[in-house]
Amino acid sequence: MALDIFRIADGQEMTDELLIQYIRKNDAKTNQRYKKLWNAYSGDFEIYHKPPKPAYKPDNRLAVNFPRHIVDSFEGFFLGIPIKVSSTDEAVMEYVNAVDAANDSDDINSELSTIVSIFGRGYRIIFVDEDGDIGTAYLDPMESFAVYNESIKPRMRYFVRTYLDANKVRRGSISDDTTVRYFSMEGGELKWLEEYPHGFSSVPAIEFVQNRARTGLFEPVLPLCNSYNKILSEKANDVDYFADAYLKAQGMNIDKETIKFMRENRIINAKGTNAEKAIIEFLQKPSDDDTQEHLLDRIERMIFTIAMVCNISDDDFATSSGIALKYKLLPMTNLAARKWRKFASGLNEYYKLMCSNPVTPLEADDWTTLMYTHNLNFPANIYDEAETAVRLKGVTSKRTQLSVLSIVDDVDAELEQMAKEATGEDKLVAEAEENEEKENDNNGTDNLDTSSDSDRGTRSE
């Protein structure tokens, strides 16, 4: 299967004409695909752009935003609990934590993961800011793209970002293994501006992907979402039609004034010699409400089934617990596990680039000491977890026993706190025993003194 990426030969350099071609290719992909995905997530569906119906017909435009519901539900499950980065080297951990805190990495990871779920791919760039510190940001594929070499294991050779400035002039930058070059683009021609060395070991950008095919989370079900919106809108049109149906008055001669009176007062008075033969009723077109409802229910089930994301608002889901809940979450769990492998690979590339820059106090291979703790955000049943933890006592280690508790965010920190508390309790016990011994010694001394006085009294007598 051919990868959905731009490629360039290893011996080929990026010329102005070639760069313009790549930018236009990404623009075409943005117009044909990325904008549709973004519009669907933001609630701008095809139903809103259908040609208008004649004025005398109901023309409802209703849409259910399944794409946003799918993405936000999955992301809450996937990264509702932030990723914890740890290291066996305290100095490395201290620096990485400082950089992550300064760049609000938890938020960047969350936003980047959402971009990946929408478009199937997203980018994270790393740079040295004006203060000489490591900075990072996320970008979506509508404003950036990567160009890889032609090897069996593609390596990024260039990363391009474009945007419109305040004057609506298109600007951008292109990064390779050593430098970042800035340009403006007017009239289909490039004008080069500044050029700076970036100091990283390779292109300072990382592509994060949803899967190998780079397919968005709801992209396979987008046609179903559009069909659902169309059927729902037509159903609303039927309701409007029945609420404003035509009145048939057969066997009566009604003038305009009488019609106006009947409409305002809601009274129909059939009179005359043949009044009993008059037929007064509403015209109704055939209704197939059951078929519509059945089709809507089926499409909704298919949307969540094919997207492999649970419909958390479903009544059956809300009443499930224990192993039944695990089975309902199994497809989404498998999907999240596959995405996590791709996401962890991207994090490795990010921290590898961080360690390669001379502005950091880290060695180039210090990224290998980093470990990631990623927990899926399962609905927690604290009582069952506590019961399980109690049953594991004496069977597993204390670390494993604590790891089953979702309320314990950091097992190491919890073990350390338990050790401190145990040391404090031991100290209190030791102090109590020491005080008791002192008291016993004092009581013994008093008894000895009393005995001596008695003896002296006896001997004096």
Secondary structure as UniProt FT lines:
FT   STRAND          6..7
FT   TURN            10..11
FT   HELIX           16..29
FT   HELIX           30..34
FT   HELIX           35..42
FT   HELIX           46..49
FT   TURN            55..56
FT   HELIX           66..79
FT   STRAND          84..87
FT   HELIX           90..102
FT   TURN            103..104
FT   HELIX           105..119
FT   STRAND          121..128
FT   TURN            130..131
FT   STRAND          134..139
FT   TURN            141..142
FT   STRAND          144..148
FT   STRAND          156..164
FT   TURN            166..167
FT   STRAND          170..175
FT   STRAND          179..186
FT   TURN            187..188
FT   STRAND          189..197
FT   STRAND          205..209
FT   TURN            212..213
FT   HELIX           219..221
FT   HELIX           222..243
FT   STRAND          247..250
FT   HELIX           256..265
FT   TURN            273..274
FT   HELIX           275..277
FT   STRAND          279..282
FT   HELIX           289..307
FT   TURN            312..313
FT   HELIX           315..318
FT   HELIX           322..356
FT   TURN            358..359
FT   TURN            364..365
FT   HELIX           366..369
FT   STRAND          370..373
FT   HELIX           382..391
FT   TURN            394..395
FT   HELIX           398..403
FT   TURN            406..407
FT   HELIX           411..460
//
